[in-house]
Amino acid sequence: MSDIVEKSAINSIDHDIISQHDIQGLYDEYRGPLVSFFGRRLPKDEDPEDMTQQVFIKLVEAVKHTELIFSRRLIFVIAKNALIDRLRWRKSHRVDKHDLLEDSLISCETPLPDRILQGKQQLDRFFNHLDDLPLRCKQVFLLHRVCNISQQEIADHLGISRSTVQKHMMNAMAKLHDNIGNLEDL
């Protein structure tokens, strides 16, 4: 409402027809009836208070550009025209066919930049700790977890027993877990 009062103060300098005090008095007098008028006629997702504000903005603009004498009829003509404009706008923009943002989930498959950076840092830490493993232990871990080769195939390929492959895997998992944390993703 203070914007309306400020606009009308500028207007009163130019025309001295409706003063700042008059606008505030009109707002106090007609706010309730206008909210009620719009509340009965607007769809549920529209705010009657916003439309009431628009009426007073249009009133101030009309008084600023022309020498209007205020009447009760004038304020409701402005209200009726604002309502018609709003309903036309809703129809032309097919507002009833829109989904509200609150009702739909907005998702993006691309991770946010901070999440990308966090992932890169975690990956760097993982590779640093992986490099600290003994060579054979690292080979077994990479063949099993990255290449998805069975423990028996790794044992045959490296010429070691399956129990040795299992010990290398347990050793790698334990050391990486101690250094990095939860390894459920590995």
C-alpha positions in Angstrom: 0.0 0.0 0.0 2.9 2.4 0.7 3.8 2.3 -3.1 0.3 3.5 -3.9 0.5 6.2 -1.3 3.8 7.4 -2.7 2.5 7.4 -6.2 -0.5 9.4 -5.1 1.7 11.9 -3.3 3.5 12.5 -6.6 0.0 12.9 -8.2 -1.1 15.4 -5.6 1.8 17.6 -6.5 0.6 17.6 -10.2 -3.2 17.8 -9.8 -4.3 18.3 -6.2 -7.4 16.2 -6.9 -6.8 13.2 -4.7 -4.3 13.6 -1.9 -2.2 11.0 -0.2 -4.6 11.1 2.7 -7.6 10.6 0.4 -6.0 7.5 -1.2 -5.2 6.0 2.2 -8.8 6.7 3.3 -10.2 5.1 0.1 -8.0 2.1 0.6 -9.1 1.7 4.2 -12.8 2.1 3.2 -12.8 -0.1 0.0 -10.2 -2.8 0.7 -12.7 -5.1 2.5 -15.5 -4.8 -0.1 -13.0 -5.2 -3.0 -11.4 -8.3 -1.4 -14.9 -9.7 -1.0 -15.8 -8.8 -4.6 -12.7 -10.6 -6.0 -13.0 -13.5 -3.6 -16.4 -14.4 -4.9 -15.4 -14.1 -8.6 -11.8 -15.3 -8.9 -10.7 -18.9 -9.2 -9.3 -20.4 -5.9 -5.7 -20.1 -7.0 -5.9 -16.3 -7.4 -5.3 -13.9 -4.5 -8.1 -11.3 -4.0 -5.6 -9.1 -2.1 -3.4 -8.9 -5.2 -6.3 -7.8 -7.3 -7.3 -5.2 -4.8 -3.8 -3.8 -4.9 -4.1 -3.7 -8.7 -7.3 -1.7 -8.5 -5.6 1.0 -6.3 -2.6 1.1 -8.6 -4.9 1.6 -11.6 -6.9 4.3 -9.7 -3.7 6.2 -8.9 -2.5 5.9 -12.5 -5.9 7.1 -13.8 -5.9 10.1 -11.5 -2.3 10.9 -12.4 -3.1 11.1 -16.1 -6.6 12.6 -16.1 -8.6 14.9 -13.9 -11.1 12.3 -12.5 -13.5 13.0 -9.7 -13.7 10.0 -7.5 -16.9 8.1 -7.0 -17.8 4.7 -5.6 -18.9 3.6 -9.0 -15.4 4.5 -10.4 -13.6 2.1 -8.1 -15.9 -0.8 -8.9 -15.7 -0.1 -12.6 -11.9 -0.3 -12.3 -12.3 -3.5 -10.2 -14.7 -5.1 -12.8 -12.3 -4.2 -15.7 -9.3 -5.6 -13.7 -11.3 -8.8 -13.1 -12.2 -9.1 -16.8 -8.6 -8.5 -17.8 -7.4 -11.1 -15.4 -9.9 -13.8 -16.5 -9.1 -13.1 -20.2 -5.4 -13.4 -19.4 -6.0 -16.7 -17.6 -7.9 -18.0 -20.6 -5.4 -16.9 -23.2 -2.5 -18.3 -21.2 -4.4 -21.5 -20.5 -3.6 -21.2 -16.8 -6.1 -23.9 -15.8 -4.0 -26.4 -17.9 -0.7 -25.5 -16.0 0.7 -27.7 -13.3 1.7 -26.0 -10.1 5.3 -26.2 -9.2 4.4 -27.4 -5.8 2.5 -30.4 -7.2 5.2 -31.6 -9.6 8.7 -32.8 -8.9 11.4 -31.0 -10.7 14.3 -33.2 -11.3 17.5 -32.8 -13.3 19.7 -35.8 -14.2 22.8 -33.6 -14.4 24.3 -33.2 -10.9 24.9 -29.8 -9.5 28.4 -28.3 -9.8 29.2 -28.7 -6.0 28.2 -32.4 -6.2 30.4 -32.9 -9.3 33.4 -31.3 -7.4 32.6 -33.5 -4.3 32.6 -36.6 -6.5 35.9 -35.7 -8.1 37.5 -35.1 -4.7 36.2 -38.5 -3.4 37.5 -40.2 -6.5 40.9 -38.6 -6.2 41.1 -39.7 -2.5 40.1 -43.2 -3.6 42.8 -43.4 -6.3 45.4 -42.0 -3.9 44.6 -44.7 -1.3 44.4 -47.4 -4.0 47.9 -46.5 -5.1 49.1 -47.1 -1.5 48.0 -50.7 -1.7 50.6 -53.4 -2.4 50.8 -54.2 -6.2 49.3 -57.7 -6.0 46.5 -56.5 -3.7 45.7 -53.6 -6.0 45.7 -56.0 -9.1 43.2 -58.4 -7.4 41.0 -55.5 -6.3 40.9 -53.9 -9.7 40.3 -57.1 -11.6 37.5 -58.1 -9.3 35.7 -54.8 -8.7 36.5 -52.9 -11.9 36.7 -55.6 -14.5 34.1 -57.8 -12.7 36.2 -61.0 -13.0 35.4 -63.8 -10.6 37.8 -64.6 -7.9 38.4 -68.1 -9.4 39.3 -66.5 -12.8 41.7 -64.1 -11.0 43.4 -66.9 -9.2 43.8 -68.8 -12.5 45.1 -65.7 -14.3 47.6 -64.7 -11.6 48.6 -68.2 -10.7 47.6 -68.0 -7.1 45.0 -69.8 -4.9 41.5 -68.6 -4.6 42.0 -68.2 -0.8 44.9 -65.8 -1.6 42.6 -63.8 -3.9 40.1 -63.6 -1.1 42.8 -62.5 1.4 44.0 -59.8 -1.0 40.4 -58.6 -1.5 39.7 -58.5 2.3 43.0 -56.6 2.8 42.2 -54.1 0.1 38.7 -53.5 1.4 39.9 -53.1 5.0 42.7 -50.6 4.1 40.4 -48.6 1.7 37.6 -48.6 4.3 40.0 -47.4 7.0 41.2 -44.6 4.8 38.0 -43.6 2.9 35.1 -44.7 4.9 32.1 -46.7 3.8 32.8 -48.7 0.6 29.3 -49.9 -0.2 29.7 -48.2 -3.7 32.8 -50.2 -4.5 
